[in-house]
Amino acid sequence: MKLINIGFGNMVNSARIVAVISPESAPVKRIISDTRDRGDLVDATYGRRTRAVIICDSGHVILSALQPETVTARLTGKDDKLTKEEENEEEEAG
């Protein structure tokens, strides 16, 4: 099992991730709303703007304050370290 950091110390099992998408489109907003109503939404943004929506094979949807590209890079193993911007965001929130 490989865990992926999705920001602010939150981790997700990489084997359960089906998609990492941007939250701007109407269908994605509908998915978020429907999942919230079902009780399967995990908001890991700590009050920040949602920048990535992670869809899991269990039907859960996770909201992250990181860019989809950052989450994808961590998922593929190309970016194991936090960028300076992400470190600053976590320090400000902590």
RABELGI-V971273 format. One record per backbone hydrogen bond with DSSP energy under -1.0 kcal/mol. CO is the residue of the C=O (numbers start at 1). NH is the residue of the N-H. E is the energy in kcal/mol with one decimal. If there is no record, write none. Layout:
# RABELGI-V971273
CO:NH:E ; CO:NH:E
This chain:
# RABELGI-V971273
2:14:-3.2 ; 4:12:-1.9 ; 7:10:-1.9 ; 10:6:-2.9 ; 12:4:-2.9 ; 13:16:-1.5 ; 16:57:-2.6 ; 19:55:-2.7 ; 21:53:-3.1 ; 25:29:-2.1 ; 26:30:-2.2 ; 27:31:-2.1 ; 28:32:-2.4 ; 29:33:-2.3 ; 30:34:-2.8 ; 31:35:-2.4 ; 32:36:-2.3 ; 33:37:-2.2 ; 34:38:-1.7 ; 35:39:-1.2 ; 35:40:-2.2 ; 40:61:-1.8 ; 42:63:-2.8 ; 45:48:-1.7 ; 52:64:-2.7 ; 53:21:-2.9 ; 54:62:-3.0 ; 55:18:-3.3 ; 55:19:-1.7 ; 56:59:-1.7 ; 60:56:-2.6 ; 61:42:-3.0 ; 62:54:-3.4 ; 63:44:-2.0 ; 64:51:-2.5 ; 64:52:-2.1 ; 67:71:-2.0 ; 68:72:-2.6 ; 69:73:-2.3 ; 70:74:-2.1 ; 71:75:-2.1 ; 72:76:-2.3 ; 73:78:-2.1 ; 73:79:-1.1 ; 83:87:-2.3 ; 84:88:-2.3 ; 85:89:-2.1 ; 86:90:-2.3 ; 87:91:-2.2 ; 88:92:-2.3 ; 89:93:-1.9 ; 90:94:-1.9
